[in-house]
Amino acid sequence: MTSYLQKAGTKLFEKNLEQYRPEDPLYEFYTDKRGKQRRRKRAIPPGLSARDAKILKSVQRRAHYLDKGFSICGLRFGWAFIIGIIPGAGDVADVTLNYFLVVRKARQAELPAWLVRRMLLNNAISALSGLVPVAGDIVMAVFKANSRNAALLEEFLRIRGEEFLKLQAEKAQGTGQSVSKKDSEQVKPGAGMSDDAAVTAPQQKPKFLSWSRSSRKGKERAPSPGEMGRFVEDVELGPAALSGEESSTIAVQKR
């Protein structure tokens, strides 16, 4: 009876906790054909540059290990919670990791200022809650500022990719742009595409003409009558060339 109540209480706790904690930034859960729940890595939104896709993958991976690397009794926590348990120094280290590993990396995707401020606000809430002993650390583990910031970045880049694909379709059809100038300056569809073109552009390698190869080609044929009088290296004269000695003389220079 005790084990049954314990299982029921754990499920109820997990159900209530699910309403407050953000989703896993790296994995998504789905139900297969057999009805079993499995997880897989989140797909990168279409329409993004290789730079933005790389930044998103890096932020998702870092946020996962900082917030959800471990699980005990349905409560998932990561290195941020473990480091935050250390009084004083742990809270400072946690704020530093949250900024440098997640927010600073996300800013490389040319995010608008309001989105960066929202990410910094999440970090501030996590830092202030960590100042309260024990209870504050639990709140910080449930709040998961890094996962929230990764979700903000993913949603913003999803909109950027959709707007870029929409602009490409309108350009192909020859219609006017439906995205306003103000929204385009905020979202920046196609950001980072110029960098990809510079990286992925095929480089033309200089062609070097080998002297030995050209000399080998010269061996394959005897000089034609129009080429008489030229010095040809290592040319073996056939019977037809020897029969024409009365018309001209070919000087053969051998090494």
C-alpha positions, 0 to 999 in steps of 0.5 A: 500500500505504501509503494502504491501511494508513493507511486501515485504521489510521484506521478501527481508531483510530476504532473504538477511540476510539468506545468511550471518547468520548461521543456527539454531544450535538446530533446523532444518526446513522442509516442511510437507505434507501440504506444511507448514514449521515446525521445529524439533530438529537436529538429532545426527549423528550416530556412536558417543559415548554417551559422544560426543552426550551429548557434542553436544546436550549441545553446540547446546542448549547453542548456540541456546539461546545465538544467536537465542532465540528471533526474531524481524522482521526476525532478530533472536538474543539471550542473547549474543546480549542483554548482549553485548548492555551494554557498556564495561562490556557487551562485556567482559561478552559476550566473557566470555559466548561464551568461557565458555559455548560453546568453553570450552564445545566443547573441552571436545570432544577431538577436534584437535588444528586447530578446536579450533583455528577456534572457538576462531577466531570466538569469536575474530571476535565477540568480536572486532565487539562488540567494535563498538557502535550500529553497532558493536552489530548488526554485532555481532548479525548477525555473531552469533559466537556461532552458527558457533562454534556449526556448526563446532562441529557438522560437525566434530563429523559427520565425526568422526561418519562416520569414526567409522562406516566405521572402524567397517564395515571393521573390520567385513569384515576383510579388511584393514583400509582405514583411514590413521594414520594421519587422524585417529589421527585427527578425533579420530574415536570411541573417548569416547567409552571406557568411555561408556563401563566403565559406561554401563558395567553391574555390578554383584551384590554379592549374599547373601545366606539367613540362614532363606531361607536355613532353610526353605528349610530344613523343606520341606523334611525329612533326607534321610537314608544317612543323619542319624546322622546329626542334622536337625533343625525343621524337622517334622518326617513323619510316615515312619521315625517313623517306622525306630526307630530300625535302628537309632535314630534321634536327633531333636533339637527344639528352 
